[in-house]
Amino acid sequence: MQKLSKIWDILNSRIFGYIALGIVLLILINTCSRNFNLKNDIELKNYNISVLNDSITTEVLKNGNIQSKIDGFIANEKELKLYNKKLANQVESQKGKVISLNNIVFELSQSVNDLQTYIDEIESRKEKPIQINDSTWKLGWTLAYTYDSNNYDIFKGYTSFSLNIKGLNNINVNNLGSILEQRNSKMLITWGQKYEEGKLKVFAETKHPAFRAQLLEGVYLDAPKKKHWFSGFGVGPQIGMSLLPKQFVYIGIGMQYTIYQW
């Protein structure tokens, strides 16, 4: 009877009431936290689905660089398989912990007017014709396109032609074709990932005017967690004081609830 009486006293005490109220509040708060995390998961899922429908956009920046960009995935390896299996396989094939991974396929394409704008007249030259035999000649040439110290194209080769002289006014010139003997090209590409208007953007940029992005895709595998209240329960180091009649301070491992996460 004494034990039952003590239990009844404890149940009717203010401390027990406070503890019960605290437990109820924690349950309600934890429910709100789960709803918050579920909302974030749904938003992230909808975002990754929208990435599948995004296309490459290209713009010329204030410094003259050409930048191509596209939305990138934000997912872990398991989720990435649902959206882009090729990227997921590439991530799995890497050693160590992959934070992000990008793919880019580009082509170089320039018009006649563009080529004429950038050609370096000092470096571009036609060499003296070299006679191969009585009727065949070879003309060497060099074409150099310099955009800056890190972006240029230099082509060297020759064109063969033959002369068939039948009379003073009867000279036939036949183009026997051109051969490219050497190409020296250099391109500096800056590429990576950034947040723009709340979206993860995979981008690539260069001063080379022939740059055209054909495929651009990427994934960020460690999505940043939003700061929010009431993150949930956890286990960790704990220090406190007993509420029992014999008060004492204790240190150890215990269950705790995170009110704010940053």
C-alpha positions as CSV (number, residue, x, y, z in Angstrom):
1,M,0.0,0.0,0.0
2,Q,2.8,2.4,0.8
3,K,4.3,1.8,-2.7
4,L,0.9,2.5,-4.3
5,S,0.5,5.6,-2.2
6,K,3.9,6.9,-3.3
7,I,3.1,6.2,-6.9
8,W,-0.2,8.0,-6.5
9,D,1.6,11.0,-4.9
10,I,4.0,11.1,-7.8
11,L,1.2,10.9,-10.4
12,N,-0.5,13.8,-8.7
13,S,2.7,15.9,-8.2
14,R,3.5,19.0,-10.2
15,I,6.8,17.5,-11.4
16,F,4.9,14.6,-13.0
17,G,2.5,17.0,-14.6
18,Y,5.3,19.1,-16.0
19,I,7.0,15.9,-17.3
20,A,3.8,14.7,-19.0
21,L,3.2,18.2,-20.5
22,G,6.8,18.2,-21.8
23,I,6.3,14.8,-23.4
24,V,3.1,15.9,-25.1
25,L,4.8,19.1,-26.4
26,L,7.8,17.1,-27.7
27,I,5.5,14.7,-29.5
28,L,3.7,17.6,-31.1
29,I,6.9,19.4,-32.0
30,N,8.4,16.2,-33.4
31,T,5.3,15.8,-35.6
32,C,5.8,19.3,-36.9
33,S,9.5,18.5,-37.6
34,R,8.6,15.4,-39.5
35,N,6.1,17.4,-41.6
36,F,8.7,20.0,-42.2
37,N,11.2,17.4,-43.5
38,L,8.5,15.7,-45.6
39,K,7.7,19.1,-47.2
40,N,11.4,19.6,-48.0
41,D,11.7,16.1,-49.5
42,I,8.7,16.8,-51.7
43,E,10.1,20.1,-52.8
44,L,13.5,18.5,-53.6
45,K,11.8,15.7,-55.6
46,N,9.7,18.2,-57.6
47,Y,12.9,20.2,-58.3
48,N,14.8,17.2,-59.6
49,I,11.9,16.3,-61.8
50,S,11.9,19.8,-63.3
51,V,15.7,19.4,-64.0
52,L,14.8,16.6,-66.5
53,N,12.9,19.2,-68.6
54,D,15.5,22.0,-68.4
55,S,17.6,22.9,-71.5
56,I,21.0,24.5,-72.0
57,T,21.0,28.3,-72.1
58,T,23.9,30.3,-73.5
59,E,24.7,34.0,-72.8
60,V,27.6,36.4,-73.3
61,L,28.8,37.8,-69.9
62,K,29.9,41.4,-69.3
63,N,33.6,40.3,-69.6
64,G,32.9,38.8,-73.0
65,N,33.0,35.2,-71.9
66,I,30.4,32.8,-73.3
67,Q,28.6,30.9,-70.6
68,S,26.3,27.9,-71.0
69,K,24.3,26.7,-68.0
70,I,21.6,24.2,-67.0
71,D,19.8,23.1,-63.8
72,G,21.7,20.4,-61.9
73,F,20.4,17.6,-59.8
74,I,20.4,17.7,-55.9
75,A,20.3,14.1,-54.7
76,N,22.1,11.3,-53.0
77,E,23.4,8.3,-55.0
78,K,20.2,6.2,-54.4
79,E,17.9,9.0,-55.5
80,L,20.1,9.9,-58.5
81,K,19.4,6.5,-60.1
82,L,15.8,7.5,-60.4
83,Y,16.6,10.6,-62.4
84,N,19.8,10.0,-64.3
85,K,21.2,6.4,-64.2
86,K,24.3,7.4,-66.3
87,L,25.4,10.0,-63.8
88,A,24.7,7.6,-60.9
89,N,26.9,4.9,-62.5
90,Q,29.7,7.5,-63.0
91,V,29.4,8.4,-59.3
92,E,29.6,4.8,-58.2
93,S,32.7,4.2,-60.3
94,Q,34.7,6.9,-58.5
95,K,37.0,6.3,-55.6
96,G,36.4,8.2,-52.3
97,K,33.5,10.4,-51.5
98,V,32.1,12.2,-54.5
99,I,30.7,15.7,-53.7
100,S,29.7,16.7,-57.2
101,L,30.1,15.4,-60.7
102,N,29.6,17.2,-64.0
103,N,29.5,16.1,-67.7
104,I,30.0,18.4,-70.7
105,V,30.1,17.7,-74.4
106,F,30.9,20.7,-76.6
107,E,31.7,21.6,-80.2
108,L,33.6,24.4,-81.9
109,S,31.7,26.1,-84.6
110,Q,32.6,29.4,-86.4
111,S,31.3,31.2,-89.4
112,V,33.4,32.9,-92.1
113,N,32.8,36.4,-90.7
114,D,33.8,35.2,-87.2
115,L,37.0,33.7,-88.5
116,Q,37.9,36.8,-90.4
117,T,37.4,38.9,-87.2
118,Y,39.8,36.9,-85.1
119,I,42.5,36.0,-87.6
120,D,45.9,37.2,-86.7
121,E,47.3,38.8,-89.9
122,I,50.9,38.9,-88.6
123,E,51.0,35.2,-87.9
124,S,48.9,34.1,-90.9
125,R,51.0,33.8,-94.0
126,K,51.4,32.1,-97.3
127,E,54.8,30.6,-98.0
128,K,56.7,30.7,-101.3
129,P,55.5,27.9,-103.7
130,I,57.8,24.8,-103.7
131,Q,58.2,23.0,-107.0
132,I,57.7,19.2,-106.7
133,N,58.2,18.4,-110.4
134,D,57.8,19.9,-113.8
135,S,54.0,20.4,-113.3
136,T,53.3,20.2,-109.6
137,W,53.8,22.8,-106.9
138,K,53.1,23.0,-103.2
139,L,52.1,26.2,-101.3
140,G,52.5,26.1,-97.5
141,W,50.3,28.3,-95.2
142,T,49.7,29.1,-91.6
143,L,46.4,30.4,-90.1
144,A,46.4,31.7,-86.6
145,Y,43.3,32.8,-84.6
146,T,44.2,34.4,-81.3
147,Y,41.4,35.3,-78.8
148,D,43.7,35.7,-75.8
149,S,46.8,34.0,-74.3
150,N,44.7,31.0,-73.2
151,N,42.4,30.7,-76.2
152,Y,43.8,30.3,-79.7
153,D,43.9,28.0,-82.8
154,I,46.9,27.7,-85.1
155,F,46.7,25.6,-88.3
156,K,49.6,24.8,-90.5
157,G,49.4,22.9,-93.8
158,Y,49.9,23.1,-97.6
159,T,47.9,23.2,-100.8
160,S,49.1,21.3,-103.9
161,F,48.3,22.4,-107.4
162,S,49.5,21.6,-110.9
163,L,50.1,23.8,-113.9
164,N,49.4,22.7,-117.5
165,I,50.8,25.2,-119.9
166,K,49.7,24.7,-123.5
167,G,50.3,28.2,-124.7
168,L,50.6,31.8,-123.6
169,N,46.9,32.1,-123.2
170,N,46.2,28.5,-122.4
171,I,47.2,27.8,-118.8
172,N,45.3,25.3,-116.7
173,V,45.6,25.4,-112.9
174,N,44.4,22.3,-111.0
175,N,43.9,22.2,-107.2
176,L,45.2,18.9,-106.0
177,G,43.9,19.4,-102.5
178,S,45.0,20.7,-99.1
179,I,46.6,18.9,-96.2
180,L,46.5,20.0,-92.6
181,E,49.9,19.1,-91.1
182,Q,49.7,20.6,-87.7
183,R,47.1,22.0,-85.4
184,N,47.8,23.8,-82.1
185,S,44.7,24.8,-80.2
186,K,44.2,25.9,-76.6
187,M,41.0,26.6,-74.7
188,L,40.5,27.7,-71.1
189,I,37.1,26.5,-69.8
190,T,35.8,27.5,-66.3
191,W,33.1,25.2,-65.2
192,G,31.4,24.2,-62.0
193,Q,28.2,24.6,-60.0
194,K,26.5,27.6,-58.4
195,Y,23.2,28.6,-56.9
196,E,21.3,31.1,-59.0
197,E,17.8,32.3,-58.1
198,G,17.4,29.4,-55.7
199,K,18.4,26.7,-58.2
200,L,21.6,24.7,-58.6
201,K,23.2,25.6,-62.0
202,V,25.8,23.6,-63.8
203,F,27.8,26.0,-65.9
204,A,30.8,26.2,-68.3
205,E,32.3,29.4,-69.7
206,T,35.2,30.4,-71.9
207,K,36.5,33.3,-74.1
208,H,36.8,31.0,-77.1
209,P,34.1,32.2,-79.5
210,A,33.6,28.8,-81.1
211,F,32.5,27.2,-77.9
212,R,29.0,25.6,-78.2
213,A,27.7,23.3,-75.3
214,Q,25.9,20.2,-76.7
215,L,25.4,18.4,-73.4
216,L,25.7,19.8,-69.9
217,E,24.6,17.9,-66.8
218,G,25.7,17.5,-63.2
219,V,24.7,16.5,-59.7
220,Y,25.4,17.8,-56.2
221,L,25.4,14.8,-53.8
222,D,25.6,16.7,-50.4
223,A,22.5,18.9,-50.4
224,P,22.7,21.7,-47.9
225,K,20.3,21.4,-45.0
226,K,18.0,24.3,-44.3
227,K,18.2,25.9,-40.9
228,H,15.0,25.2,-39.0
229,W,13.5,24.8,-35.6
230,F,12.8,21.5,-33.9
231,S,15.0,19.0,-35.8
232,G,14.0,15.9,-33.7
233,F,15.4,13.5,-31.2
234,G,19.0,12.4,-31.0
235,V,21.6,10.7,-28.8
236,G,24.7,12.5,-27.5
237,P,26.6,13.7,-24.4
238,Q,24.5,15.1,-21.7
239,I,24.9,16.9,-18.4
240,G,22.2,17.7,-15.9
241,M,20.9,17.6,-12.3
242,S,18.6,15.1,-10.7
243,L,15.1,16.3,-9.6
244,L,14.9,13.6,-6.9
245,P,15.0,14.5,-3.2
246,K,18.7,13.6,-3.2
247,Q,19.9,16.1,-5.8
248,F,23.1,15.3,-7.7
249,V,24.8,16.3,-11.0
250,Y,25.4,13.7,-13.6
251,I,27.3,13.4,-16.9
252,G,26.8,10.8,-19.5
253,I,25.1,9.7,-22.7
254,G,21.4,10.4,-23.1
255,M,18.6,11.2,-25.5
256,Q,18.1,14.8,-26.4
257,Y,15.9,16.9,-28.6
258,T,17.3,19.5,-31.0
259,I,15.3,22.7,-30.9
260,Y,17.2,24.6,-33.6
261,Q,19.5,23.2,-36.4
262,W,21.9,25.3,-38.4
